[in-house]
Amino acid sequence: MARRSNTCRGGAKLDSANELNFSDSSHFLTDGRFFHVHSTAAGKAMLAEYSEERVRKIVQQVGLPKKTEDTITSEELYEELEDIRECGYATNDEEAIKGLWAIEKTVKTPIGDICGSLNLSAPTYLYTEDMEQSAVETLKQQVSIFEDRIKTQFDEMYG
């Protein structure tokens, strides 16, 4: 009888808890899982746009479940949200998936509402501070282009 491999298509491996682990993989895949907002760069960037009162209500409803040993599960979240507000982008360093690093910036409408986000991710073994700075600049440029397109469409529709 052939032994079943613990390697998934795309190179991800199942760890002892049957969780996907990308730390030894050069490929990533989308598997349709949902993540709590406090464990992803996109979620934290969006939370940073809310008042602390609103964030506390969200946390009270859903908690701060631990996905990996690096997931924020304490008041530290509020400090990180303040840092995100100051620098304008959020990161995720293995907080949702082992071996995955991500950076994110929100996209806003002309009236200042969040309408989405742009995100770049990579395996953690490729991370460098230079890569982060390059990703920040790329995201800033692309978010600006995207927001300009939204504004143009908004202006065309509502004059």
N, C-alpha and C positions, 0 to 999 in steps of 0.2 A: 504494500500500500504506500502510495506517495505521501510524503509529509507536506502538509499545507504550509505555504510560505506566509510570513507575517508582513510581506512587502506588498503594497497596493500599487495599482497603476499610477504612474507619475512619480514613483520613487518613495512615497511616504511609507512609513512603517507603523504598524500597530504596536503600542507599548504594552506593558504588563496589565494595564487597566483597560485595554482594548480601545485606547484613544489614538487618534492619528498623531504622529510625531514627524515633523519635517526637519528635525535638526541634522539628520544625515542625508538629506535628499537635495538634489539639485533641481528638482521639479516640484511644483505645487499644483494642487487640484482644488476644484470647487466641489464640495460635497453637500451643500445645501443646509448646513447647520446654522442655527441662530445663536447669536452671542449677546450677552448682557452688555449694555452700553458702557459700563465702567471698565470693560476688559478690551475694548478696541479703540484704535486711534480715532476713527470716525465718530464713535459714540462719545468719547471724551471731548472731542472738539465741539460737538453739538451741545453736550451738557455745559460746556464752558460759556456758551452763549446765553444760558438761562441764569436767573437769579439763584443765589444760594438757597433761598426758601423753596423755589420750585424743584431744585435738585434734591433737596432733603425730602420732599414729598415723594419724588420718584424712588429714592433709595428706601424710604419707609415702606413703599408698596412692594418693591421687588427685591430689596436687599442688595447685598454685595457678594454674591456667590463666588467662591474660589474655583476657577477653571484650571489654573496651573499654580505652581508655587510662587509665580511672579505676579499673579493677579492682585490688584489693590483691593483690600477687604476692610479698610479702616478709614478713619478721619483723614488719612493721608490723601484720599481722593480730592478733598476740598483744597488742599495745598497745591496739588497737581493742576486742578482746574484754574487756580489763580495764575500759575506759571503759564498755562496755555493761553489765558487771556492776555498776558504780557507779551508773549513771543508770537502769537498768532497762528500756531499750528500745534497739533498733538502727535505724540508717538505712542507706539505699542511695542514693547520689547518682551516678547514671549508671554504676554499676559493672557492671550486667548488660545494660542497654539504654540507649543514648544517648537523652537527653531524658526519662528516667523517674526520679523521686525517690520513695522509699518509706520508711515508718516501720513498725516492727513490735514487738509485745510477745508473749511466750509465754503460753500458757494451761496451767495445771497442775491435776493431780488433787488431791484432798484429802490424798494421801500425798506430794505434792511432785513427782511425775513429770510430765514434759512430755507433754501430749496434743494439742497443736496450737499455733496462733498466730493472732492477728488482725493485719491489715495494712491500712494506708491508703496509697494511692499517687496521684501526680498528675504532670502534666508539670512539668519543672523550671522552665519559664518562669513558673509560678504560685507557685513556692516563695517564702516569706518566713519570717523567724524567728517571727513571730506565728502563721503557719499551722502551723509545727512545734509550737509550744507548745500550740496548740489541739488538734492531732492527738494529742499526748501525753496531754492531759487526757481526750480522748474515748476513746482506747485504754485508759487506766487504768480509766475508768468501765465500759466495755464488757467488758473482761477480768474485772473484779470481778463483774459481773452474770453472765457466762458461768460463772465458777468457782463462784459461789453455786448456780447451777442444777445444775452437775455434782455439787457436794457434796450437794444435796438428793436427787438421784437415787441417789447413792452410799449415803446414809443410808437411803433407802427400800429399797434392794436388800440392804444388809449390816447394817443396824440399828445 
